[in-house]
Amino acid sequence: MKYIRYRKEGTIYYGVLESETITRLDGNYIEGPVQKLSATDSLDEVEVLAPTEPGQLIAIGLNYALHAEEQGKPLPEEPMMFMLSPTAIIGHNAGITLPTEDHRIDYEAELAIVIGKEAKDVTIEEALSYVLGYTCGNDVSDRYLQKKDGQYTRAKSYPTFKPLGPVIETDLDPGNTEIKLTLNGEIKQDSSTSDLIHSVEELLVQVTKVMTLKPGDVLMTGTPSGVGPLSPEDELEIEIEGIGKLRNYVNK
């Protein structure tokens, strides 16, 4: 099932996307069970919003083997987790603003986990039962600030630096899913979650040892090899098998 959050004529709705048609729901799928209504909307007539508004946005660094290799870094023994500001989130077809053109600012295609129920100290066997679904994410990152600060929060938390969407897919194999990013029509990242160093289940176990995750929270799982810089007027498309395509552009 593909859950979608969208705006039409100034009102925000929650729905289920089937092909190009959205069936409205009677509530917010983050908050609990929902039912389909009779009302429908056409996808091309609505503004697609980020599918969740998380209280917590957690990211994992250096979690693909080939990405670690291209960075010349050893494989991390434990997940490298850090916090980002949810105020950086934007949705499908929204513009990314570069605060400065003097810094190298990179794209990073990522599989993002959306939490479905409160999770603390979960086991590997039950980890996926806490997941509502998965969406596409772009962990836009200022490399100059990342190196200067020695940590990642400022470099990755500017407004518009975290595109998410377009939907939450509830039926997905997170351990063997293709992930691809194209920049201005050219493929830059082309990999699979089978290259993850720490699996989705392992990430949930380790993160929930540290903090309690709430419904709607997002955990970004790391990026494959092929990261590179953004420039004004660039057009990006992140495609994850089973989820769909997240499209964004860089403002002039």
N, C-alpha and C positions, 0 to 999 in steps of 0.2 A: 504494500500500500504506500502511496506517495502523499504524505501530508503537505499542505501548502498554506502559507499565510499571505494574505494579499489585501490591497486597498482598492475599493471601487467607490467612486463618487463621494470620497471623503470618509468612508466607513471601512474599518478593518474587519475582515472575515477570516475564518479558518475553514479549510476545505480538504477534499480529496481530489487529486488530479488523475484523470483517466484520459489519455491521449491529449486532446486540446480542450477538454471540458472539465470544469471544476464543479463538483457537487458540494454545496455548503454543508457545514456541520453545525450542530446545535450548541457548540461550546468550543473551548480551547483544548486541543488534544494534549497539551502539556499538563493540564490540571486534572485530567481523569478521563474516564470513558466518555465517548461522544457517539452521537447517532447522525446518520445522514438525513438531510432535509430534502424537500422536493425542489428547492431552488437551485439553479445552476448558473454558471457564468462561463463565458468564453475566455480562454487564457490570453488571447491577444487584445482583450478589452480591459485588462486589470493591471495594476502595478504590483509586481511580485516583491514581497518584503522578505527580509531574513526570516527563516522559518521558526526561530526561537529568539527569545530575549533573555539570555542567561544571566543569572546572578554572578556566576563564576565562569571565567574563560581561562582554561588551563592548556598549556602547550607542552609538547615534548620535542626536545632538540636532538638532532643527529640520530635518527631512528631508522634509517635505511642504509644497508651495508654499502651500496655503491655510492651513496652520497658521502658517507664517512670516508670512503676511498678517495673520492675526488677532492675532499677537503684535506686529505693527508692526515687524518686523525684516527686514533685507535677506536675500536668498537667499544661503546660504553658498557660497563658491567651492569649498571642499573639505569633506568630511564632518567634522562635529564629533564626534570619538570620545572616549569616556571609559570608565573601568572601574567596575564595580559588584561587590559581594560576592556570590558564589554562595550564601552562607548566607542570603540573603534569599528564596531560591526556595521556593515552595510549589506544590502541585498543584491539580488540579480539585476543586471542592467544598470547598476549605479556606478557613479564615477569615483575613481581613486584620485585623491589630491596629493601631490608630492610637495611637502613643506618647503623643500629647497631642491634645486637642480645641481647644487654643489656636491651633494653626497651621492654615493651609490645606493640606490634603493632597489631591492630585488623582489621578484615574485617567488612564491613557494606554494605549489599545489599540494593539498593535503586532504586526506580522509578525516572528517570530523565526526566524533561520536556525540550524540544527543542523549542525555540521561533521562530515563523514564520514571525512576522512583528513587527515593533517598537511599544512598549507598555509603556504607562505612564498613571497613574491614571485610570486604567481600572475598570469597574464595575463588580460585581459578575455575572450579566446576560451575559455580553459579554466576560468574561475572556477567555473561551476556544477558542474563535475565533482568539486569538493571538497565539495559539499553532500550530506549524507545526506537531509535533508528540512527541513520547515518546521512550526512550531507557533504557537499563539496565545500572546501575552505581554501582561502588564499592567505597565507601568513606573510603579508608584505612587510619587509624588514629594511631598516636603515643600517647599512653595514658600517658606516663611519661611527655612528653612535653606539652600535653594538660593541665595536672594538674599543672605543673610548671608555665606555662605562664598565666593560667587563661583565655585564649582565644584560638581560634582554628586554626588560619591561619598557623602558622609554623608547628604544629603537623600534618596537613593534606595536605600540599602542596609540599612535596618532589617529585622529579621526579618519575614517575610510580605509584604514590599513587591514581590516579583517572582513573581506567579503565572504558571505555564507549563503548557500542555497543551491538550486532554487527550491528544493523540496527536502523533506525527511523521508528517506526510504526505509521502511520497517523490515523488509525481507532482503537481506544481503549477507553474503559470506565475506566477512571483513578480512579473512586470512588469505584470500585468493581473488582479488578484484583489480582489474586494470585501472590505472590512473594516468591521465595524460593532460598536458598543458600545451596550448598553441599560443604563440605571440605573433600577431599580425599575419595569421594564417600558416605560420611555420611551427612545426612541432619542436618543442624545447625540452619537455619532460615526457617520458614514455616508459612506464614501469608497472609494477604490480605490488600489491600489499604482501605478496609472498616474499618480498625482499625486506620486510620489516625485521629489525633486530629484536625488538620486544613486541610481542603480539598485542592485539587489542585486549585480550583477556589479562595478559600480564600487566599492561598499563593500568587497567582498572583495579587490579589487586594492589599495585604499588601506590597509586594515587590515593586510594581510599584508606591506606594505612596512615596517610598524612592528614587528610581532610575529608569532611563529609560532603558528598555531592548531592545536589538537590535536583528535582525534576526540571528539565530545561537547560541545565548546565551543559557546557560544551567542552570536550576534550579533543584537541587537535593532535594528530598522531605522528607528525613529522613529515618531511618532504623527501621525495626521491632525488636522484642526481639530475643535473641539468638546470639548476637555478641560474638566474641571470638578471641583468638590470632592466629597469623600466624607464621609459621616456614619455614626455607629454604626447598625447594623442595615440598612444599604443592601445591596441585592442587585445584582450585576453579571453581565452576560453578554457575552462577546466572541465574535463569530462571524466567522470568516474562510472565505470560499468555498473549498470543497474540503477543508478541515481539519475543521471542526466548531465546537462551542461550548465555550468555557471559562467555567465558572460559579464564582463566588466570592461571598462575603458579607463584610460588615464586622462584626467582633465588637462586642458591646454595650460 
